[in-house]
Amino acid sequence: MRHLLQRHPLPMQTSFAHSLVLTYALPPELLTPLVPPGLALDTYRDANGVEHGFVAAAVVDTRALRPSFLPAGLGRDFVLTGYRIFTRFSTPGGRTMRGLRILRSDTDHRLMVLGGNLFSRYNYRLARIGTRTVGRTLEFKVVSTDGRADLHVRADLADTPAPLPEGSPFASAKDARRYAGPLPYTFEYEPQTGTVIVVKATRTQWEPVPVAVDVPTLTFFDHGPFAAAEPVLASAFHVGDLDYGWERGYRRAPDGGVL
């Protein structure tokens, strides 16, 4: 009955020293098979009428991560990386929730691997993750155990707001910000019950800034269904020094009905 524990039973609290999100545009037909029952792709149609789906590659430097009922002094610092599809989840009443569906998660600490996999379906893996700031350049380097989620990225935090990357499908920074993540919700499908686990995020001072990035290494798109694809960097956003958390997870039926 492990799945009963993996419903995000604990509300969590942390602060972000840095959150860097790289959003990549991919063909919707490539991403649709990766979306479980009940969810739909959250797509965007560009100026030429071409529809795009999106996957975010996120690196988050968290401080004092802990259950929200504990004081910050009992929290731990972790660096988390994740790859997520932008999705929508509709309810019978006509409400649409925008959120992320996790594809892969890595972290720099065994404690996060154990706790994250005990209380969620995020399937955390241990990785070697380095982070440093030189002047106003933020750098992350991730070396995954299987080589399928290596990442090396540098973000220029000085010259902001940066223009959108060349080839981005977004018409404006305002459009791009809608896909800057993290979104208000995270969704996970529970196959044992055929239901969707919904986790709502809480955050303060959410003002992501578009930044210019250099990405020498990103191996996630070299494998599996992405191997033949040509992902396009659509945007890069940074935010830092803010409080963040998420509530206990709850279940909904695939049609969005409350259980």
Secondary structure, DSSP 8 states (H G I E B T S, - for coil): -HHHHTS--S-EEEEEEEEEEEEEEE-HHHHGGGS-TTEEE--EE-TTS-EEEEEEEEEEEEEEEEETTS-GGG-EEEEEEEEEEEEEEE-TTS-EEEEEEEEEEEES-HHHHHHHHHH-SS-EEEEEEEEEEETTEEEEEEEESSSSS-EEEEEE-SS-S----TT---SSHHHHHTTSS--SEEEEEETTTTEEEEEEEEESS---EE-EEEEEEE-GGGSGGGTT---EEEEEEEE-SEEEEE---EEE-TTS-B-
